[in-house]
Amino acid sequence: MASNVLLIVDDEPVNLVLLTHLLEPEYQVRAANSGADALRAAVSEPLPDLILLDVMMPDMDGFTVLTKLREDPASRGIPVIFVTAMDAIEYERKGLELGAVDYITKPFSPPIVLARVHTHLEYQRVDALQRELQCTLNQIIDGTPVPTFVIDAQHKVTHWNKACAEITGVAAAEMLGGNQHWRPFYP
């Protein structure tokens, strides 16, 4: 199994060296020392699984980099953890509001960095497995001749197979997307 690819973005060489040294035994690490380099590296194959991003950089700050990452479909889904000396709560709030998944202040604790990187990568792995299982379940439901539908916790129909449409006369498009709440066919 290939190890995860991490992109570390920091304009200070010492920080790049420290984080690379910490993470390289377990992960493939790439480094960028500017916002512009980060944007290029974020869409280079193989795409990074996680980005560790500094806030304070001379050419383009980390908040701008994150905004641009979220605007690009190729990098939109890559999780970003800010690792920065900007320790005021308003910076952390701003970073999280822009879409960062975490915020670590410098000087950082190596065990904390390792734990948070591991946690976010594991979350991605579990999320991908859930999507794959949902896809498989939908294929099974679609392939059965038995009228079958799925509702969520809010009683909204999330899947409506062809057999349901045939027996009820209600097309899937009318039932899906939160347009309808499940109402039993009996009084």
N, C-alpha and C positions, 0 to 999 in steps of 0.2 A: 504494500500500500504506500503510495507516495505521501510524503509529509506535506503538511500545510505550508503555503507560501505566505510570508508576512512582508509587508512593506513598511519600513521605518522611515519617517520623514522628519528631519531636524537639520537646522542650519549649523549647529554646533558639532564639529567632528567628534569631540569627546563623547557626546551623548549617543551618536551613531555607533561608536565603538563599544560603549558600555552595553547598550541594548542588543547589539549584534552578538556580542560575547555571551550575554545572558540567554538569548533565544536560539542561537545557532545549534546547540547540541540537539535540540528537539525539532526545530523547524527550518525550512529554507528561508533565508532572509535576504531581502533586497533593500537597498538604501537609496534615499534621495535627499539632497541637501537644499532643495528649494521647492516652492510651491509649483512652479512650472514643471520641474523634473518629476514631482509627485504625480501630477496629472497625466504625464506621459507614461510613467511606470504603472499607474493604476489600470491602464487599458492595454498593457503589453502582456502577451502570453508567456507563461501562464498567468492568468489574472490572480492578484493576491486574494487570499481568503480573509485577510484582516489587515487593516492599516493602523499603525501607531503614528499619530500626527501631533507635531508641536504646534502651538498657537502662535508664538512670536517668531516670525521670520521676516527678513527685510523686504523681499520682493512681493510676497503675497502671504498674508497671514493665514493661519490654519482655518479660521472661520470661512474665509473666502474659498480656500481649497475645498473644504467640505461642501460648501454650497455648489461649487462647480462639479464636484463628484456626483452629487445628487441630481444635477441637471442632465448628466450624460447617462443614457440608458446602459452603456457598457459598464459603468462603475456604480450605478445607483444602488445596487444591492450589497455592495461590499461594506461590512461593518467597520466603523472607525472608532478607535479609542484615542482620546486626546491624552498626551503625556506632556505636561507643560508646567512651567514655573508660575503660570498665572493662576494663583490660588484663591482669588476672590470668588465668592459664591455667585456673583452675577456672571462671571465668565463661564463657570461650570454650567449654570442654568442656560446661558446662550448656546453653549456647545451641545447640550442635550436637546434643546429646542430645535437646533439645526439638523439633528438626526444622529449625533454621536451615540454610541451604545454605552460608553463609559467615559470617565474622566479621572485621570491619575495625576497627582501633582508631584513635581520634582522638589527636592530630591526624592526619588522613588525608592520603594522597598522592593528588592528583587523578588521575594516570594509573592508579594502582592501582584506585581506585573505578571509573573508566571501564572498565578491562579486566575487572574482576570482574562488573560489571553486564552488559557485553556477553557475556561467557562464559556466564553463567547464562541469559540470554535466548536465546542461540544453542542451548544445550543443550535448552531447552524447545521450540524450533522443530524441532530434529532429532528429539526424542522424539515430537512430534506427527506428524511425517512418518512415522516408523516405525510408529506405531499405525495411521495411515491405510493404509500399505502392507500391514500385517498384515491389516487388515479386507478390503482388496481381494483379497489372496491367499486368505483364507478363503472369500470369495464365489465365487472361481473354483473352488476345491477342492470346495465344496458343489454347484456347478453341473455338475460333470463326472460322467458315468456310470461312470467308471473308479474302482475302489476306490483311494482315496488317503488317506494319513494323514501326519501330521507328528510327528516326535519331537524332543525337545530334547537338549542335550549330556549330560544325565543319563539318556538313553534313556527318558524319560517321554513318553507320547503327549500331544500338545497339541492335535491336531485329528484327527478321525475322521469321514469323510464318510458319507453315507447308503449309498453303494455298499459301503463296508467293512462296515457293519452288516448289510446284506443278504447278503453273501457269507460272512461269518463267523458270523452269528447273535449277535454281541456288540454291544450297544447302545453308542452314544457315551458315555453317562453312566457306563458301567462302565469305559471306557478313559481318560477324561479326569480332570483334576484331580489327577494324581499318584497315583491309586489303583492304577494298573498300570504296570509297566515293559514296554517292548516286548519281546516274546519271539517270535522267528521261528516261523512255522508248521511249519517243517521241523525234524527232530531234530538 
